[in-house]
Amino acid sequence: MTLTPVLSLPHPHARRTGTAVGSPWPASARAGANGGLTVGGVGLADAADRFGTPLYVLDEHEVRARARAYRTALPDTEVLYAAKAFLSSTLVHWIEEEGLGLDVCSEGELRLAAAAGFPPERILLHGNAKSPDELRLARRLRVGRIVIDNLAEIPRLAALTVADAPQRVLVRVVPGVAAGHHEAVRTGIAGQKFGFPVEGGDAMEAVRRVLAQPGLVLGGLHCHLGSQIGSVEPYLTAVERLAELLAGIRDECGVQLPELDLGGGHGIAYRPGDEALDPAEFGALVPARLAEECGRHGLSVPRLLVEPGRAVTGPAGVAVYRVLSVKHGADGRVFAAVDGGMSDNPRPALYGARYSVRPVGRTTTGATQQVDVVGRHCEAGDVLVRGARLPADLRPGDLLAVPAAGAYQLSMASGYNLVGRPAVVAVRDGHARLLIRRETVEDFRAREIFH
């Protein structure tokens, strides 16, 4: 089943001057006179002048509206934001205020959330290789759930529990469902590092071992099918297979598990016309299929959990770059090199992610040409957007904006070539405020030990 792309979400307080840009931009994005573009009522060119480039602009209303869309579509489901998409202390507060839980997968994410005051009982910790320190920290903070991803974690975690404070856990299983736009992000099939495959009995063995530990409470099953999934169909298939596993656990172990976490991976539009998963469609079909399958197996319906990350923050972010050079080759190819690249967005180099791009901040001639927008790094694969239609008079100093930049860009950023990570600003109702300052050479040098 192909779902309708999520084109926009209404923001009653966003400024409405100018022409709406539409998908894949934030709903507040407006094109104005002289090549201007505003997000959250803030001109991107003005923000670039004020904060420098590369710059990441995050629309607070868009984040909140998308979080609310999930709660509205899934009123009986626990929705947890997947922190790996992007995390900052301010974002933690937005997520808490909107009533979502938090899904973390490292000590860093857990410590940041705790320092920001997020309620630990609403935190879920997962990851395929949790360190002993991470497990100890999670126990000390009393996080709500920990996802078991390998057999070694079971006795290790059980040894950290005390009689009056057992740890609630989920077992991550692999239902054998292929989903996602690229094999590098398909995690619902066997042959990769995550979870316990249902086929072959690994999942059932993990369940047995957890149930044998008095310090652990098995809350349910967890699965994650992949990333950038645009259709609800894989989730429906997963529900069918997981309901069958739940029935097998009941029959063999005598317990009915009360929770089922279907993970995230919900796709968004990166370019006009891209397929995106609609929370309302998901909310209408998945819980109904779960109830149907549980009825078929004579099971009580478990509480559903979902973990959207990209679908909450991805469409809220816009990356702004400044053109450093424009190179016209004898073969007719044109390259526009910008002041960022794979250090702040490795997705195109890692698995061929494709984006749209548009100039902002000045009037152009109207004529266009095909341009490869490339980064500044010493790699042939450092290409942000291939074959973009950009103004024929594109020149150094121009600004280019790339939408759908709020997830898996800064969270995956590196310090390659000692190029510091960009600043992040939040925009709302015509105001911009700095969330994360730009990383500098001094930050790199501060980690060195001089002898």
Number of C-alpha atoms within 10 A of each C-alpha: 8 11 16 15 19 22 19 19 14 13 16 9 13 21 18 16 13 14 14 18 17 15 22 28 28 31 25 30 30 23 17 17 11 11 14 18 26 28 29 30 22 24 23 26 22 14 21 19 10 10 19 16 21 25 25 30 30 30 29 21 25 29 24 19 19 22 26 17 17 24 20 14 16 22 11 13 18 19 25 27 29 25 25 17 21 21 21 17 16 14 21 22 14 17 20 17 12 15 15 21 25 27 27 25 20 19 17 11 19 25 17 16 25 17 11 15 13 21 16 18 13 19 25 25 24 21 17 15 16 18 14 13 10 18 19 15 15 24 20 11 16 18 20 18 23 26 25 29 23 18 16 10 19 22 14 14 21 17 12 17 17 13 9 7 12 17 24 18 24 27 27 30 29 27 27 18 20 18 24 22 16 14 13 12 18 21 25 25 23 19 10 14 12 20 28 27 20 20 13 9 10 15 21 21 14 21 23 14 13 22 16 12 16 13 22 25 17 25 21 22 25 25 26 26 27 25 24 23 24 25 22 21 17 18 22 20 16 23 24 16 18 24 24 17 18 24 22 16 18 14 11 11 13 10 14 19 20 15 18 25 23 22 25 25 26 26 26 26 25 23 17 14 13 16 20 24 23 23 23 15 15 21 19 12 15 21 20 13 17 22 16 17 20 21 13 12 13 10 18 14 19 21 17 20 21 25 25 26 28 27 31 27 29 28 29 33 27 25 25 30 26 23 23 17 18 19 14 12 9 7 6 10 13 18 20 24 24 26 17 27 27 26 24 25 26 22 20 18 16 12 13 15 15 13 19 20 20 16 23 23 21 13 12 16 9 9 10 14 15 16 23 21 23 25 27 19 19 10 11 9 16 23 25 27 21 17 14 17 15 21 18 15 14 20 15 14 12 18 23 23 23 22 26 27 26 28 23 20 22 21 16 16 18 17 13 14 10 14 19 21 22 24 19 24 21 23 25 20 16 14 13 21 14 13 17 16 13 17 15 13 10 9 12 13 11 9 8 8 6 6 3
